[in-house]
Amino acid sequence: MTQQLVTKATATDVDPSLEARAESWLAAFEAVAAQGSSEGFDELFLEESYWRDMAALTWDTCQFWGRQDVRGHLLPAAAAAGFSELRLDPERSAPRSAEFLGAPVIELFFTFRTEVGTGKGFVRLSPQDGATAAMRAQLVATALVALDCAPEPVGRHARLGFDPAYPGQTWGEWSAAKASFRPMRTAA
């Protein structure tokens, strides 16, 4: 069995037309989510499509199967959460052509905002003639990654508990070493 590593795309690996199509699909998805348009939604998703949300839009871990089920849950959740500012994720690889179950697909990572924080997502698109950006979503995954009300601390965190003397030191080892410590006396 061979294992292939996926590496981050460099500027020379990026296909500008693929990136433009991905951005076009994201813009259309954002517009449909903002408008709550069922017709527009059907243009962007395959009949057999899936959505997995990790607390980004539903405040729960949910999975939905089939375009009708995805539409029925994603559009109201997106409206309630303030789903907006969908952009290609600059911290992840550029959109790429791939193969999934023997069929050609386009995979992309994106970022977004909600009323309470920021999220990241993944989309697997299937090329479809006549569809928006000539692609329809097979899979969309969304996850909340940061809350605006609880920003990440800058700088070093104050440690809770003990401060190990070396990586992997257990509390028991640390406690025994501390208990057996005898300060050196200096001659006066």
C-alpha positions as CSV (number, residue, x, y, z in Angstrom):
1,M,0.0,0.0,0.0
2,T,1.4,3.3,-0.9
3,Q,0.8,6.5,1.0
4,Q,0.7,9.9,-0.7
5,L,1.4,13.0,1.2
6,V,-0.7,16.1,0.4
7,T,1.6,19.2,0.6
8,K,0.5,22.8,0.9
9,A,0.3,24.4,-2.6
10,T,2.9,27.0,-3.5
11,A,2.2,30.0,-5.6
12,T,3.4,28.1,-8.7
13,D,1.0,25.2,-8.0
14,V,-2.1,27.4,-7.8
15,D,-4.4,27.1,-10.8
16,P,-5.9,30.7,-11.2
17,S,-9.0,29.5,-13.1
18,L,-9.7,26.9,-10.4
19,E,-9.2,29.5,-7.7
20,A,-11.5,31.9,-9.5
21,R,-14.2,29.2,-9.9
22,A,-13.9,28.3,-6.2
23,E,-14.3,32.0,-5.2
24,S,-17.3,32.3,-7.5
25,W,-18.9,29.3,-5.9
26,L,-18.2,30.6,-2.4
27,A,-19.7,34.0,-3.3
28,A,-22.8,32.3,-4.7
29,F,-23.1,30.2,-1.6
30,E,-22.8,33.2,0.6
31,A,-25.5,35.1,-1.4
32,V,-27.9,32.1,-1.3
33,A,-27.4,31.7,2.5
34,A,-28.0,35.4,3.1
35,Q,-31.2,35.4,0.9
36,G,-32.4,32.0,2.1
37,S,-33.1,31.1,-1.6
38,S,-34.2,27.5,-2.1
39,E,-33.9,27.7,-5.9
40,G,-30.4,29.2,-5.7
41,F,-29.4,26.5,-3.1
42,D,-30.4,23.7,-5.5
43,E,-28.1,25.2,-8.2
44,L,-25.2,24.9,-5.7
45,F,-25.8,21.4,-4.2
46,L,-26.0,17.9,-5.7
47,E,-29.1,15.9,-5.0
48,E,-26.9,13.6,-2.9
49,S,-25.1,16.1,-0.8
50,Y,-24.0,16.2,2.8
51,W,-23.4,18.9,5.5
52,R,-21.5,18.3,8.7
53,D,-21.6,21.2,11.3
54,M,-19.4,21.3,14.3
55,A,-21.0,24.0,16.5
56,A,-20.6,26.7,13.8
57,L,-24.1,27.3,12.7
58,T,-26.2,24.9,14.8
59,W,-24.4,25.1,18.1
60,D,-24.3,21.3,18.0
61,T,-22.5,18.5,16.1
62,C,-24.9,17.7,13.3
63,Q,-24.9,15.8,10.0
64,F,-27.5,16.1,7.3
65,W,-27.9,13.9,4.1
66,G,-29.6,14.8,0.9
67,R,-30.1,18.2,-0.7
68,Q,-33.6,18.7,0.7
69,D,-32.5,17.9,4.3
70,V,-29.3,20.0,4.0
71,R,-31.3,22.9,2.6
72,G,-34.0,22.6,5.3
73,H,-31.4,22.9,8.0
74,L,-28.5,24.9,6.6
75,L,-30.5,27.9,5.3
76,P,-32.3,28.7,8.6
77,A,-29.1,28.0,10.7
78,A,-27.0,30.2,8.4
79,A,-29.6,33.1,8.7
80,A,-29.8,32.7,12.5
81,A,-26.0,32.5,12.9
82,G,-25.1,35.4,10.6
83,F,-23.1,33.2,8.2
84,S,-21.0,35.6,6.1
85,E,-17.6,36.7,4.7
86,L,-16.9,33.3,3.0
87,R,-13.3,33.4,1.7
88,L,-10.7,30.9,0.6
89,D,-8.6,30.0,3.7
90,P,-5.2,31.6,3.3
91,E,-3.7,29.2,5.9
92,R,-4.6,26.1,4.0
93,S,-3.8,24.7,0.5
94,A,-5.3,26.3,-2.5
95,P,-8.3,24.7,-4.2
96,R,-7.2,21.6,-6.0
97,S,-8.5,19.0,-8.4
98,A,-8.7,15.5,-6.9
99,E,-10.5,12.2,-7.4
100,F,-13.0,10.9,-4.9
101,L,-14.5,7.4,-5.4
102,G,-13.3,7.4,-9.0
103,A,-14.9,10.7,-9.9
104,P,-13.2,14.1,-10.4
105,V,-13.8,16.6,-7.6
106,I,-12.5,20.0,-6.5
107,E,-11.6,20.4,-2.9
108,L,-11.3,23.7,-1.1
109,F,-10.9,25.1,2.4
110,F,-12.6,28.4,3.4
111,T,-13.1,30.7,6.3
112,F,-16.3,32.5,7.4
113,R,-17.7,34.7,10.1
114,T,-20.8,34.4,12.3
115,E,-22.3,36.8,14.8
116,V,-20.3,35.2,17.6
117,G,-17.0,34.3,16.0
118,T,-15.0,32.8,13.1
119,G,-15.2,29.5,11.5
120,K,-13.4,27.3,9.0
121,G,-14.9,24.9,6.4
122,F,-14.2,22.4,3.7
123,V,-16.1,21.8,0.5
124,R,-15.9,19.0,-2.0
125,L,-17.4,20.2,-5.4
126,S,-18.4,18.0,-8.3
127,P,-18.0,19.5,-11.8
128,Q,-21.5,20.0,-13.3
129,D,-22.2,21.7,-16.6
130,G,-24.8,24.4,-16.3
131,A,-24.4,24.8,-12.5
132,T,-23.2,28.0,-10.8
133,A,-19.4,28.2,-11.4
134,A,-19.9,24.8,-13.2
135,M,-19.8,23.0,-9.9
136,R,-22.2,21.6,-7.3
137,A,-21.3,20.7,-3.7
138,Q,-21.2,17.1,-2.7
139,L,-19.9,17.8,0.9
140,V,-19.8,20.9,3.1
141,A,-18.3,20.9,6.5
142,T,-18.3,23.8,8.9
143,A,-16.7,24.3,12.3
144,L,-16.5,27.2,14.8
145,V,-12.9,27.8,15.7
146,A,-12.9,31.1,17.7
147,L,-15.4,33.1,19.7
148,D,-15.3,36.9,19.7
149,C,-16.1,37.0,23.4
150,A,-13.2,34.8,24.4
151,P,-10.1,35.8,22.3
152,E,-7.0,33.8,22.6
153,P,-4.6,35.2,25.2
154,V,-1.5,36.9,23.8
155,G,1.8,35.9,25.4
156,R,2.5,33.1,27.9
157,H,-0.4,31.7,29.9
158,A,-0.1,31.4,33.6
159,R,0.2,27.7,34.3
160,L,-2.5,25.9,36.2
161,G,-1.2,23.2,38.5
162,F,2.5,22.3,38.6
163,D,5.4,23.4,36.3
164,P,7.2,20.3,35.1
165,A,11.0,20.4,35.3
166,Y,11.2,18.5,32.0
167,P,8.7,17.5,29.3
168,G,6.7,14.4,30.3
169,Q,7.4,14.8,34.1
170,T,4.3,13.6,36.0
171,W,2.9,15.5,39.0
172,G,4.0,12.6,41.3
173,E,7.6,12.9,40.1
174,W,7.5,16.6,40.5
175,S,6.0,16.4,43.9
176,A,8.6,13.8,45.1
177,A,11.4,16.0,43.8
178,K,10.0,19.0,45.5
179,A,9.6,17.2,48.8
180,S,13.2,15.8,48.7
181,F,14.7,19.2,47.9
182,R,17.3,20.4,50.4
183,P,18.7,23.9,49.8
184,M,22.5,24.2,49.9
185,R,23.9,26.0,52.8
186,T,26.6,28.5,52.2
187,A,29.5,29.1,54.6
188,A,29.3,32.4,56.3
